[in-house]
Amino acid sequence: MPTPTVAACQTDLADLDPPANLAAVGERLAALDDRVDVAVFPEYALTGFVADDRVYDAALARDGDELDRLAASAADYDVAVLAGFVEDAGDAYYNSVAYVAPDGERTFYRKRNLWGGEADVLEAGDEAVTVETPAGKTGLATCYDLNFVDVSAEFARERVDALFVVGAWPGTHSENWRLLLRARALDGVRWVVGCGRTGRRDLPDARVVDYAGKSAVVRPDGAVSAALNRDERTLVADLDPEILAEQREFVGVFAEAP
């Protein structure tokens, strides 16, 4: 298996402004090295978020023009893209992520574990989602999902090779984000790519939030392979399949029963 290259595109979002966010995503994709196979953006990367009715005006449909533009960028730059957004499903709204392959195929995941004010305006998803990526079979997770060991165990039973996590973790809890990324890599013996939002949400009549950033790529043994602090930067890393194979052989959790 060739060694895949991923990019965690740590981003300062424009809350409730999809056109600005889509433009920013396009600029980041255009600036990527040609060797990047997958670009991961933060939670709510296309829409931003606020826990009141204003978020509905920014919500996007799966088959809308904005996701078509994201798919066009994936094709233009020959890179798979993972990005979060508030989804308008017609009868409900969700915290969703879209994995868009260069050939246009789309896979969606709806966050199952809502945090704080999300539950006031959004519905929770109810399905675990895996997708074939250049990193192999990959689980999709969003932010607070990291806190739930049963989520990790589901992906372990699926024997995923990687976990891609989009986040918008508050800076006050930044060490928890990094710790949980490492834990989910170790307890599933898999690569973990976590892309976090950076910058500040500062909207009228909403709580100001400074975001943690701290995107990271974590090895299957729980060691941090590469990481960012809070700058708006892109972290590029290789996910060596030999490291995954060595660690799984060493730990033995995936050994076949006699």
N, C-alpha and C positions, 0 to 999 in steps of 0.2 A: 504493500500500500504506500503510495507517495505521501510525503510529509505535507500536511495542509498548513496554510498560513492564515491566521486570523488577525483582524484589527478590531480593537475595542475603541470606538470613536466617542470619547468622553466629551459631552456637549453641554453647553449652557443654553437652555431652551427659551423660546419666546412663548410664554403661557397664553393659551387661547388664540394662537395665531398660526394656523396650519400653513398658509403660504410662506411665511418667514421660515418656519421649521423645515419645510420641504426644500426651500432654496438652500438652507444651511446643509442639509443632508446631501444634496447634489454637489455642493462645493467640496464637502469632505470626501465624497466618493471620487470626485475628479482628481483629488490630490493624492490618492492612494498609490502605492507602488503596485506595479502590474502583477507582482507575485501573490498579492492578497487574494485568498479564495472566498473568505466570508468577512463581512463588515457588520459588527454588532453595535447598535445604538442604544441609548438608555430607554427606560420606562417612559411612556408618554412622549417619545421623541418627536412625533408628528403633530401633537396637539397641545402639549402641556396639560396642566390639571389645576383645578380649584374645586373644593368640595361644596359647590352650590350650583344653582340652575344655569349659570353662565357656561358651564362645561358642555351642556347639550348643544349649544350653538357651534362649538368647535368640533363636535364629534364627526367621525368619518364612517361611511359605509364601506364594507369590504369590496364592493364592486364599483366604488366611486372613482372620480377622476384622479383624486390624490393617490390612491393605491395604484392606479394605472401609471401615474407618473413615476412612482417608486419602482414599479416593474420595468418601466422604460429605462430608468437609470441603471438598474441591475443588468439589463441586457447591454446597454451602451458600454458599461465598464467591465462587463464579464465578471461580475462578482455577486455572490449571494448576499442578501441584505436582511438583517433582523432588526425590526424597529417597533416600538410600542406606540399605542394610540388609544384614545377613547373611541370605542366602536358604537356606532348607531346601528342596532340590529332591527330597527323598526318598532318592536314592541318592548325593547329594553336597551340599556346601555351597559357596556362592559369595559374593563381594563384589559385590552387585548394586545397581542403582538402578532406581527406578520413576518413569516419567513418567506422571502421571495427569491427564487432561484433565477439564474440568468436566462433560463429557457422560458420564464414566465410562470412556472408552477408556484402556487401559493399554499402555504400551510399556516393555520391560525391557532393560537392558544389564548384562552380567556383565563385570567388570573383567578385562582380558586380561593385564595386566602386574602381577603380585603383587609386593609389596615386603616384605622382611624376613620376620618370622614368619608373615605371611599364608600363605605357601606350605606351612607346616607343618600348617595346619588347613583350608585352603580349596583349591578347584580353580579354575583359571583359565578364563575364558570364551574363546571362539574366534571371535566375530563382531563386526564393526563394526556399529553401530546408528545410524540416523538416524530422525528423527521430524519431522512437520510441526508447528510451533509458531507462536504469533503472531509470532515473529521470522523465520519462513520455515523452510526446510529446515535442520534443526539436528542436529549431531552430539553424541553423549553420550560423555563421558570421565570417568575417575576417577583423580584424584591422580597416581600414578606414571606413568600413561599419557602425561602431558605430556612425559616425558623421551624419548619415542620418535618420531623424525621420521617414520618410516613410518606411524604412526598419523595424524599430521597430513596426510601426503601422501594417504592413503586418503580423508580427508574433503575435501581439495582436489579430488581427481578427482570426488567426488560434488557438488562446487560448493555446499557447505553455506554458508548465510548467517550462521550462528552456531554457536558451540561452547559447550555448557554443561558445566562441569567441577565435580564435587563433590570436596572434598579434606579430608584430615585430616593436614596437613603439620606435621612437628615444628618447633617454634619455632627450633631451632638451625639449620635450613636455610631460614628464611623468605624470604631474598632469592632463593633459587633458585625458589621457588614463583612469586613475582612476575615474575621474569625469564622463566620458561617460559610463563606466561600471555601475556606480551607477545609472545614469539617465536611462539607458536602463532596469535595474532591476525595477526601480520605475514606469516608464511609461507603462510597460507591466505587472506589478505585477507578477514577476516570479523570480526564481533563475537565477543568471548569474555567469558563471564560465569563467574567462578570464585568459588565459595562455600566457605570454609574453616571447619573446626572451630576453636573457641577453647577456653580453659579448660585443665583438667588432668585426665589420667587417673591416678587414684591408687587402685588396687585391691590388696588383699592378694596377695602372691606374684606380683606383676607389676611390670615396669619402669614407673616414673613417667615420664609424658610431658607436657610443656607444649606446647600446640599453637599454631600460628602465627597463626591468624585470617587477617588481611590479605586478606579478600575484595576482589575488584576487578572492574570492568567495563572492558574494554580495547577501544579503537577498532580498526577494520580497518587502520590505519596503525601499530599497535603502541603508540600513546600511551595512557596510563592516563586514562580518562574520569572515573572516580570510584573511591574506595577507602576501606577501613577499616583500622584498626590491630588491636588485640586485644580491644577491648570487645565485649560481646555486644549487637550492634546489627543493624539491617536497613539495607542499602544499596539505595536505589531509583534506577533510572536508565532513561532512554529510549534505545532502539536505533534511531537515525534511519536509515531506509533510504536517504535521499539521501546521507548520508556514505558508506555502503557502496558505492553506485553510483559516486560520484565517485572513491573510492579505487581501485575496480576498473578504471575507465576510465584513471586516471592510471598505475597500475602495469602494466596490460595482460596480466597472467598468464592471464586468462580470455578473451583475444581469440581469436576463431575463426581457425583456420589458413586461409590463402588457398587 
